[in-house]
Amino acid sequence: MGIKQGEVNKHKKSGIMYAAVFLVTVLVYTVILLLQKAYPFGDKSFLTYDAYVQYKNMFHMLFEWISGGSKGSFIWSMGMGIDAVQELLYYCLSPFNIIVLMLGESRLELSMVLLIIIKSACLPVTALYFFRHTNKKNTENGYSQTVATFIELACSMAYGLSGYVLAYGHNIMWLDGLILLPIVALGIEHLSDGKGWMLYTLSLAASIICNFYFSFYICVFAVIYFLLEKRENVKDFLRRGLSFAGCSVLSALLAGVVLVPAGLVVMRAASSVTDMGLEGTQMWGQFGAYISSFYPLKDLECVSMFSNNSYCGSIVIFAACIFILSDVCDWKTRVKYCIAMALLVLALNYLPLNYVFHGMTITHGLGNRFAFILTFILIAAAYRILMNLGKLRLRYIAVSTVVAGVIFVASLIDSREMSTPLGYVIFMLMLAFAAILCVLCRRGSIKPGVAVCIICGCWIAEIMGNALYVMPGKTEDCLLTDAVRLDQWESVYNSLDTENGTRKSAMVYENYAPYSQTNWYSSMANGNTIRAFSSMGLAHFDNVEYIYSGTTPLTALMYNVRYVLSPENGTYAGYNLVAENDVYNLYEAETPEMMGFMLDDGIVDWKADRTPLENQNDFMKSGCGLSSDVFTEIDISDWSTSYLNQDTLKESVGYCIYRTSNAFVPMTRYEFDAESDMDMYVYSKDSRDHYVEMIVDGDLRVSNGSYVTEQLSHVGLVKKGQHVRITIGGATSSKTGSVGERFVKVYNYNADEFEKAEEKILDSPLECTGFVKNTFYGSVDVKNPGILYIAYPYNDGFKIYVDGEPAEKIRLGRGNMGVRIYAGSHDIEIAYRTPGLMAGALVSLFGICIMLFMLRWDSKQKHVITPLPTP
């Protein structure tokens, strides 16, 4: 009975510890909200970056899908048509999302704030579980259970409030992977120690299912952590390595229902921005700035190539030095840790290796997303040092102090962007204080347990103070609905009547997807839609966002968008301005509604591999029979170029490679006098993101309202001799030293030539007759055989039926879609099925069968009776 009661008390104490780290973290975040007056305690928004727009849009999509009358997997009325299942697989599989469903769409801001806080508070909980059960625990150090618990609490809080978590906590989906990381690590230890394969297999599978993108970095971590485990010999390494590989494959099989369809999306995604290959690209980060990222009070950053958020307590640098230099563990283990740390530090500061660690890409040119791996390894090393503090020799303490001091001096010499000076002071004080305590401990002046408790107490206090200092800087000035001024145009947008597949769109300052049937912002965005938009000059940001902006009279016909509500000027050619005020302009299409039109057979050879207006010329020549260009490039021989906030590395007419020279927006300005009358269009592109402003004789003609990678602008009629000024600024996702590529082309529009193409396009329109779940229905009267262009971008999940018979869909150009059709009246059906979903489900089923077989096998092995040896 006493033993049972002891077990109950033990579990109760453990529960109190887990509850404590959870509640303390919640308290820290609550104080941050109060200090910054962020929602729900004020008008500011705690949601930043992707959480501010992208993730919120996904949850709106989730509610749209749930509440809609049709439960098909394809939502025709959002984002030019989106696959809800694919989006859910990426954004919505976290079990924590039950909070969103419980609170409802009207409390979405609150739900997302709670998600960030609750998930972040779970990080130290799983970390505490790891440190309480790890095989690195030293039970022979003479510490009381209280001292050991203090070490475990400090290490878990250091993980939960690390700089990486504070910087990237807005990436709500990543937090699930970070929660599971300590469990994955513990599973690897169990696998290495022969304690079982289930923990590793299931935790890795859960990570993949919750968010397959971030799980790539979890897999990188798993490989590194497995290699760090102690092995008896080569045979043991190979045997455990095969088990590790087999369990990793089984995890992937179990998550097949996510991996297969998601993998198909990734394979067909549009290409992402990376600085690799650009002249002048910064191959190396600033080591001084990197070292200083381990110091407290450093500003958080996550929008540059070398985003450094390495902080997890000042003590870890000193502890890492002692771990490598002392005999706290065998030399082979120390060498492996040293190699792993050095490799990760190099990868975080050397672009080609950074590229490799991101899976042969650097998404949006934003690097160092795998930095949490080093953070966990450093905290694990600090844990082992604290567990063995009483055994450290004076020479190791002295040498480690000197090495840590040299590292500190190096940060001063090479730091061109010194963080808060107070952070440097705190780091040095903590370093000196820890070294003194270690010396006193070794000399017997204080007990090891006392020294450990003092160090851990200071560590926890520093970690919490750092969070309270740096986090308030991450809030947005207002809620998203206030930022887009929703209350000033929502009723107008809702009053715009559309039917039969006709679309409408609003883009007021931010891409607020619930009020657009064309715009979308998602990492699962259909690559064909982005390529189609890009090739035709419609706006997009990298490979995750597309915006219906930058139209011409041709593209205004192509996508059946009737109304556009936007504050932009000069970006909606082919539309009439029907209303305007200080907040928005309302545009209405000049042409009739249609979901497609007939083109000549030659359109199948259209490549769309030139600049957008040249692609439009080729489209009308091959599809509409034109012999002359509608858009003619104008050779500007006398324009002048000026630059601001950038160093120009290479330039030619209308082109430059630049490096940002300070913290302000890099700008390029082109000026010239028109040599003849023209109807001017301007195409601009930046390898990062940019905005445009165009002025003719002091009259503002063009101003776009968003930062995009490419922009097509309609300046309008320009008379000979008028002065034109084109300003391009942006690169919001860069900081000092970032490199970008930018160019501009000017064109003249021939309206008479376009009317010939328009007559052909309007001759045989495709009319929408309705939607039923995943199927579009339409009809068309065809006078001459050819290719029916369809106002939905190409998608692998589409199947097209003409008069009930399957027909081959054709990719037109880089992402548009059509089908061959003959003269006469025809009924058109477009049915959709999520690519790879059934195959993925079968893969998962296969994985479950393998797992059940392995469980059965383990069960039999446990019941095998070993015969007694013969006397």
C-alpha positions, -999 to +999 in steps of 0.1 A: +000+000+000+029+023+009+045+017-025+013+025-043+009+057-023+045+066-031+038+061-068+007+083-066+026+111-048+054+108-074+029+112-103+012+140-085+045+159-081+053+153-118+019+167-127+025+198-107+058+203-125+042+200-159+014+223-149+039+248-135+059+252-168+027+254-188+011+280-166+043+301-162+046+302-200+009+312-203+015+339-177+045+353-197+025+356-229-005+371-210+018+398-196+031+405-230-004+410-243-012+433-214+020+453-218+014+458-256-023+463-253-029+436-278-062+418-284-081+407-264-067+434-240-064+462-266-067+471-302-033+458-314-030+423-330-007+397-315-008+379-349+021+389-371+035+379-406+018+348-419-006+345-389-019+380-396-031+372-431-023+338-445-033+315-416-064+335-408-075+331-444-071+294-441-094+292-411-119+314-429-117+288-457-123+260-432-155+276-420-166+284-455-161+247-464-179+235-433-208+258-435-213+256-473-242+237-486-219+216-508-194+194-491-173+189-522-136+190-517-132+218-543-144+254-535-151+270-569-158+304-554-125+311-537-090+318-551-099+309-588-109+275-574-091+258-545-088+223-532-101+224-496-086+190-488-051+201-499-053+232-478-066+213-448-038+188-451-013+216-447-029+241-424-056+224-403-046+189-391-033+200-357-055+186-329-052+221-312-075+234-340-104+221-321-102+255-303-109+273-335-140+251-342-153+255-306-150+293-306-164+298-342-155+321-370-167+353-352-139+347-326-112+338-350-087+364-337-091+351-302-088+315-313-055+321-331-041+340-301-050+311-279-035+287-303-001+305-302-002+308-264-014+272-256+009+256-282+039+277-270+030+267-234+031+230-244+067+233-256+083+233-221+059+205-211+072+181-237+108+193-231+103+187-194+091+152-202+122+146-222+147+158-196+129+138-169+133+106-189+164+110-210+191+085-209+215+114-203+203+118-168+231+112-142+217+095-111+251+092-094+259+129-090+247+132-054+220+157-062+187+157-044+156+152-065+148+189-060+181+199-076+176+175-105+141+189-110+154+225-110+178+216-138+149+200-158+127+230-153+154+254-164+162+234-196+126+230-205+118+267-200+149+276-221+135+255-249+099+269-246+110+305-245+140+302-269+147+329-294+135+306-322+101+300-306+096+337-299+106+347-335+086+320-353+057+315-329+034+332-354+039+301-377+013+283-357+016+251-376+054+248-369+047+248-332+032+212-334+065+200-347+084+218-320+061+203-294+068+168-307+106+174-311+115+163-276+093+133-279+110+124-312+144+128-294+133+105-266+120+080-291+154+079-307+170+073-273+146+044-267+153+030-301+191+032-295+188+016-261+166-012-273+136+000-254+112-001-283+104+016-316+068+028-310+076+062-295+099+073-322+077+059-350+044+074-338+059+108-328+076+113-361+044+102-380+024+126-359+048+154-367+045+147-405+007+146-403+004+179-383+026+197-408+046+179-434+067+210-443+081+215-409+085+178-404+113+179-430+134+198-404+123+174-377+137+145-399+170+164-403+171+167-365+163+130-361+192+120-383+216+143-364+204+132-330+206+096-339+242+100-349+249+117-316+238+087-296+265+065-281+273+032-299+293+003-286+308-006-320+303-005-357+280-036-356+258-019-330+257+013-351+246-006-383+220-026-364+205+004-347+208+024-380+187-002-398+161+000-371+161+038-372+158+038-410+130+012-409+110+031-383+115+064-402+101+047-434+072+033-414+064+068-400+063+081-436+040+053-446+016+060-417+015+096-428+010+086-465-025+101-466-009+135-461+025+130-478+013+117-511-013+144-520+009+171-504+040+158-522+022+161-556+013+198-548+049+205-539+062+189-570+040+211-592+044+243-572+058+274-588+094+282-582+104+302-551+127+331-547+163+324-536+194+346-538+214+317-552+231+326-585+226+363-583+257+384-587+268+400-555+248+375-533+260+375-497+273+340-493+284+344-457+264+358-428+280+381-403+296+359-376+296+387-351+259+393-356+253+355-354+272+352-321+253+381-306+221+364-315+229+341-285+227+372-262+196+383-244+174+413-255+183+410-292+155+420-316+138+391-332+141+386-370+126+361-395+125+380-428+161+377-441+184+352-456+204+349-423+177+353-397+195+348-364+174+338-334+197+315-315+191+328-280+183+301-253+201+316-223+235+331-219+246+300-200+245+277-230+276+292-247+296+286-215+281+252-210+288+242-247+325+251-242+327+231-210+309+202-227+334+200-256+365+207-236+359+187-204+357+149-197+321+150-186+315+123-212+337+101-235+358+117-262+339+101-291+306+117-279+323+151-275+338+149-310+304+140-325+287+169-306+315+193-317+311+182-354+273+186-352+275+220-336+301+232-360+282+219-390+250+236-379+268+269-372+284+267-406+250+259-423+234+289-405+260+313-419+270+298-453+244+301-480+252+270-501+250+248-470+219+267-458+204+258-492+211+221-486+196+221-450+164+236-464+160+207-489+177+223-519+157+255-517+154+286-495+118+294-495+112+331-503+148+337-497+143+333-459+169+311-444+179+295-411+145+279-405+163+248-391+181+268-363+160+251-336+181+219-341+212+237-327+191+252-299+179+218-287+214+203-289+229+232-270+203+229-242+208+192-241+246+198-237+239+224-209+217+198-192+246+173-191+270+199-177+246+209-150+240+173-141+277+168-136+287+203-123+304+189-092+328+168-113+343+196-134+380+202-130+394+237-126+414+236-158+383+228-178+364+257-162+393+281-168+399+271-205+361+272-212+358+306-196+387+319-218+371+303-250+337+318-242+354+352-236+372+349-270+338+342-286+324+373-269+353+395-282+347+380-317+311+392-316+323+427-309+349+428-337+326+415-364+293+429-353+283+456-377+247+456-363+252+455-325+221+444-307+210+461-275+242+469-255+225+458-223+223+423-238+261+422-241+265+433-205+240+406-193+258+379-212+292+388-198+278+391-162+261+357-166+293+342-180+315+355-152+289+346-126+286+310-138+324+306-140+328+319-104+301+295-091+318+266-109+352+275-093+336+279-058+318+246-063+350+228-073+369+243-043+342+231-020+331+266-010+296+259-019+278+226-026+272+216-062+235+214-057+234+250-044+255+262-074+233+244-098+201+259-083+216+295-084+226+290-121+192+276-130+174+303-112+193+330-130+188+311-163+150+310-158+148+346-148+169+357-178+148+336-202+116+350-189+129+386-189+141+383-224+107+371-236+090+401-219+115+425-235+116+413-271+081+400-278+061+432-276+079+444-307+062+417-328+026+430-325+007+447-354-007+481-348-043+470-354-065+439-362-066+427-398-102+438-402-092+473-392-061+473-414-082+465-445-109+490-433-135+463-437-163+483-421-160+509-449-166+486-479-180+453-467-216+462-474-207+475-509-188+443-517-217+421-505-241+440-526-222+432-559-244+406-576-226+378-594-240+346-609-232+318-633-196+316-622-189+353-625-163+365-600-157+395-578-127+405-558-116+430-532-080+438-523-077+467-499-042+469-484-040+432-475-050+400-492-082+393-472-093+361-489-129+359-475-137+389-497-122+377-529-131+350-554-098+354-572-070+361-548-053+335-526-024+333-502-012+297-494+018+275-494-004+250-511-014+274-539-019+257-573+014+263-591-004+264-624-025+294-612+006+313-601+024+305-634-007+315-654-009+348-635+028+354-638+030+347-675+001+370-682+012+399-660-012+394-631+003+401-597+017+375-575+042+372-546+067+345-551+050+310-552+025+315-524+002+344-533-016+356-564-037+388-567-060+397-595-043+430-604-024+442-634-050+434-660-051+443-697-081+443-720-071+407-728-068+393-693-100+412-683-117+387-707-099+356-695-110+350-659-146+362-658-141+387-630-169+413-631-161+435-602-129+446-584-128+467-553-093+482-547-076+514-538-051+509-567-048+532-597-036+521-631-037+484-625-071+475-640-071+481-677-102+467-694-124+479-665-145+510-660-142+530-628-177+532-615-172+546-579-144+560-559-136+574-525-107+578-501-106+541-492-113+522-525-121+524-562-148+501-576-141+487-611-166+469-634-156+449-665-163+463-699-171+429-714-199+403-710-197+375-686-182+342-698-163+312-684-143+306-715-141+311-753-129+295-785-094+298-799-076+285-830-057+252-828-024+271-829-029+280-792-016+246-782+019+256-794+018+288-772+047+286-748+042+318-727+079+318-719+086+355-725+076+387-707+038+390-700+029+415-727+049+395-753+031+364-741-002+382-746+009+391-781+017+354-788-016+343-773-036+366-797-015+356-827-017+319-822-052+318-807-070+347-824-052+348-858-036+383-854-006+391-876+006+421-857+015+428-820-010+445-797+017+456-774+049+470-788+080+475-766+093+511-766+130+516-767+137+544-742+170+558-753+174+588-730+160+578-697+179+586-665+182+563-635+187+571-599+189+549-568+182+553-532+190+531-502+208+506-524+242+498-538+239+490-575+260+459-584+251+457-621+230+478-643+218+483-679+189+500-695+159+492-673+177+466-653+198+464-621+211+440-595+211+458-561+221+453-525+202+471-498+225+496-481+205+504-450+173+496-431+151+517-455+133+507-486+156+503-516+142+524-545+150+527-582+136+557-602+135+559-640+127+592-658+123+601-694+104+623-719+080+605-742+093+606-778+058+600-793+022+597-783+014+563-768-010+543-746+016+532-721+019+500-702+048+492-679+059+458-667+081+456-636+096+427-618+117+423-586+132+390-574+118+400-540+087+421-536+080+457-547+055+485-552+052+509-581+043+545-586+041+563-619+037+600-625+032+619-658+039+656-657+031+656-619-001+636-623-002+604-604-013+577-628-003+544-611+000+533-575-005+497-566-016+489-531+004+458-524+039+444-525+043+419-553+070+401-573+056+412-607+034+441-616+018+452-649+006+488-649-015+509-673-001+544-673-026+555-699-023+581-727+010+599-728+016+627-752+049+634-769+072+654-747+054+646-714+078+637-685+073+602-671+087+591-638+086+555-627+095+546-591+100+511-579+105+504-542+102+475-519+121+444-509+101+444-476+114+408-469+151+419-469+174+438-446+208+455-450+230+435-474+202+416-491+205+413-529+177+416-554+172+418-592+149+444-607+139+454-643+113+475-662+099+474-697+077+500-714+051+491-741+026+509-763-009+495-767-027+492-801-064+493-794-074+488-831-054+456-833-069+442-800-104+447-813-097+421-839-088+396-812-117+406-790-142+399-819-128+364-821-130+359-783-166+370-779-178+349-808-183+316-789-185+321-751-187+293-726-216+299-703-219+285-668-251+266-660-242+257-624-221+238-599-228+206-580-202+197-553-170+191-573-184+195-607-188+226-630-215+225-657-215+247-688-225+250-724-210+264-755-221+269-791-191+264-814-190+277-849-156+265-859-136+236-843-106+246-822-096+249-785-120+259-759-101+281-734-116+277-698-114+304-672-100+280-646-062+275-644-049+240-652-052+215-623-041+178-622-073+171-603-096+182-632-113+158-655-132+174-685-162+158-702-177+170-734-213+158-739-207+132-712-175+118-729-141+122-713-119+147-731-082+154-728-075+186-709-047+207-724-022+229-705-021+262-724+011+282-720+024+279-684-008+273-665-040+281-683-064+253-694-083+243-725-099+213-743-102+205-780-138+208-792-157+206-825-184+227-842-219+225-827-236+229-793-219+211-764-223+205-727-192+208-707-184+192-673-153+198-652-151+173-623-125+175-596-108+149-574-079+156-550-048+141-567-031+114-547-056+113-518-068+077-524-032+065-531-021+082-499-049+066-479-038+032-493-002+039-483-013+048-448-034+016-446-003-004-457+017+014-430-009+005-403-008-031-414+030-032-411+027-016-376+001-041-365+023-070-377+053-056-358+032-052-327+020-088-330+056-099-336+068-081-305+040-096-284+050-131-295+086-125-287+078-114-252+060-147-246+088-169-259+100-190-230+138-195-230+146-231-222+168-238-192+204-248-200+212-285-198+229-293-165 
